[in-house]
Amino acid sequence: MIIEKAILVQTQYLENYGAHSENGKHADGNSYWKFKGGEEYLVYGCGERAANAMALVAAIAIRNDLYSKEYPIGYEVVDANYEPEEEWRAQYIKSIHVDKPETWKKGDYDYDSSMAATCAMFSA
């Protein structure tokens, strides 16, 4: 019996509180970054190739500006029918299917077909 695998990728989110009331620039002494949690993405279709899953999540989730940053920080290879031990976490895990670009979403922003071209290597 073959057990399908998925990759659970975690991201870290940071917020620059210095950008709320000042210009937020480190050079001006106005940056004040805080860790603010992150997201979890369950990536299907990469088998156990964690680097492919991390790269796809990076393409979707990386944010890097003066106000906030988000980036992948870790992963775990899990069974495709993965359920977190804490039930409340299940509703927050975002599912991404390598062969279904319509699942490559971050929040309310949907990535268009140009994203499919960028990530075509993941479905090969």
C-alpha positions as CSV (number, residue, x, y, z in Angstrom):
1,M,0.0,0.0,0.0
2,I,1.4,3.4,-1.0
3,I,0.8,6.2,1.4
4,E,0.5,9.6,-0.3
5,K,2.6,12.4,1.3
6,A,2.2,16.1,1.6
7,I,4.4,18.8,2.9
8,L,3.3,21.1,5.8
9,V,5.1,24.4,5.4
10,Q,5.2,27.0,8.1
11,T,5.8,30.7,7.6
12,Q,6.8,33.5,9.9
13,Y,5.2,37.0,9.8
14,L,6.8,40.1,11.1
15,E,5.3,43.6,11.5
16,N,7.2,46.9,11.7
17,Y,5.6,48.9,14.4
18,G,7.9,51.8,13.6
19,A,6.1,52.2,10.2
20,H,2.9,53.0,12.0
21,S,3.9,56.3,13.5
22,E,7.3,57.1,11.9
23,N,8.9,56.3,8.6
24,G,9.9,52.8,9.8
25,K,13.4,52.9,8.3
26,H,16.2,51.3,10.2
27,A,18.7,53.9,8.9
28,D,16.6,56.6,10.7
29,G,16.3,54.6,13.9
30,N,12.6,54.1,13.4
31,S,12.3,50.4,12.8
32,Y,10.6,48.3,15.5
33,W,9.9,44.8,14.3
34,K,7.8,42.2,16.1
35,F,7.2,38.5,15.4
36,K,3.4,38.1,14.8
37,G,2.8,34.5,14.1
38,G,2.5,33.0,10.6
39,E,0.6,30.7,8.4
40,E,0.6,26.9,7.6
41,Y,0.3,25.5,4.1
42,L,-0.3,21.9,3.3
43,V,1.2,21.3,-0.1
44,Y,0.1,18.3,-2.2
45,G,1.8,16.9,-5.3
46,C,5.4,17.3,-4.3
47,G,5.8,13.8,-2.9
48,E,8.5,14.2,-0.3
49,R,10.3,16.9,-2.2
50,A,10.3,19.5,0.6
51,A,12.4,22.0,-1.4
52,N,9.7,22.2,-4.1
53,A,7.0,22.8,-1.5
54,M,9.0,25.5,0.2
55,A,9.7,27.2,-3.1
56,L,6.0,27.2,-4.1
57,V,5.0,28.6,-0.7
58,A,7.7,31.2,-1.0
59,A,6.4,32.2,-4.4
60,I,2.9,32.6,-2.9
61,A,3.6,33.9,0.5
62,I,6.8,35.9,0.6
63,R,6.2,39.5,1.6
64,N,9.0,41.9,2.0
65,D,8.3,45.6,2.5
66,L,8.8,48.4,5.0
67,Y,5.6,47.4,6.9
68,S,5.8,43.7,7.1
69,K,7.6,40.5,6.1
70,E,6.5,36.9,5.7
71,Y,8.7,34.0,4.6
72,P,8.8,30.2,5.0
73,I,10.7,28.9,8.1
74,G,10.2,25.2,8.2
75,Y,8.4,22.1,7.0
76,E,7.3,18.6,7.9
77,V,6.6,15.7,5.6
78,V,3.2,14.3,6.6
79,D,0.6,11.9,5.3
80,A,-1.7,13.4,2.7
81,N,-4.7,12.9,5.1
82,Y,-2.9,14.9,7.8
83,E,-5.0,16.4,10.6
84,P,-3.3,18.5,13.3
85,E,-3.4,17.3,16.9
86,E,-5.1,20.6,17.9
87,E,-8.5,20.7,16.2
88,W,-8.7,24.5,16.1
89,R,-5.6,24.6,13.8
90,A,-7.3,22.6,11.0
91,Q,-9.4,25.6,9.9
92,Y,-6.4,27.8,9.5
93,I,-4.2,25.4,7.3
94,K,-4.3,26.4,3.7
95,S,-4.3,23.6,1.1
96,I,-2.2,24.0,-2.0
97,H,-2.3,21.5,-4.9
98,V,0.7,21.7,-7.3
99,D,-1.5,20.7,-10.2
100,K,-4.3,23.2,-9.4
101,P,-3.1,26.8,-9.7
102,E,-6.5,28.0,-8.5
103,T,-5.4,26.8,-5.0
104,W,-2.3,29.1,-5.1
105,K,-3.8,31.9,-3.1
106,K,-2.8,34.2,-0.3
107,G,-5.6,35.7,1.6
108,D,-8.0,37.6,-0.7
109,Y,-5.5,37.9,-3.5
110,D,-5.7,35.3,-6.2
111,Y,-2.6,34.7,-8.3
112,D,-3.4,34.7,-12.0
113,S,-2.2,32.4,-14.8
114,S,1.2,34.2,-14.9
115,M,1.9,32.5,-11.6
116,A,1.2,29.2,-13.3
117,A,4.1,29.9,-15.7
118,T,6.4,30.9,-12.8
119,C,5.6,27.7,-11.0
120,A,5.2,25.3,-13.9
121,M,8.3,23.4,-12.8
122,F,6.5,22.2,-9.7
123,S,4.0,20.1,-11.6
124,A,6.5,18.4,-13.8
